[in-house]
């Protein structure tokens, strides 16, 4: 497959596009890469089907976008490839070999970092398929940009200047899942970001609040803060702002953490297996 011409096919949903006509294992010209990056900024989610990549090829492609970040759950990274986090429910000797609890709540990746990543990339190595052939484990994406645009002028004014506390443990404490990683979550520093952020590449404003990890608003009573957090977070995930991705083996999918939130459908269990490779990066400062 030559890498000199690509086709960008929007999903028809609120966001997302498939990029066709490219083999990510082969060299990509600067012009073609620029077109991929422009499509990413435009559609917030872009994906490539049928990619045959080894660990090095996957990492080389993703690192073309910029500096990548190591997740604090280092126990789930591939040996000698600390940038590649395994997202998987597979167990060896009774222990998870990957981050099985990933994406259980709506969130923006690593918002608990002072400089969270612009992008995350998943490469589907194994996808769960039921006995009747139905693919499980979809990922849902929701546009925080379109959600902001839908706010009333009064709500936009109310949110100006507000900050919100992001806590990686957050309300996961009450889910009863991923408990083996709770000590690492509790050890992470809590960070404060604007309730409304401006995208560092497009300049568009987005709601930067989610139900899973946002726990308080400095200077606001807890009950009032949680009411506002819940209202804004619920706005982001309204169905009209969503795209639902049904995975195929060898999909490579990129999403924009500055512009959206996502949720993984945990609608399967072993013996149905899931294995994804994930890299996140291009750290960004969160501006209002």
Secondary structure, DSSP 8 states (H G I E B T S, - for coil): --SS--EEEE-SSSS-EEEES--TTS---HHHHHHHHHHHHHHSEEEESS----HHHHHHHHHTTS-EE--S-GGGEETTEEEEEEEE--EETTEESS-TTTTSS-B-TTTTSTT-EEEEEEEEEE--B-TTS-B---EEEEEHHHHHHHS-HHHHHHHTT-EEEE-SSGGGGGT--SGGGHHHHHHS--EEEESEEE-TTT--EEE---TTTEEE-TTS-HHHHHHHHHHHHHHHT-GGGEEEE---TT-EEEEETTTEEEEE-----TTS--EEEEEEEEE---B-
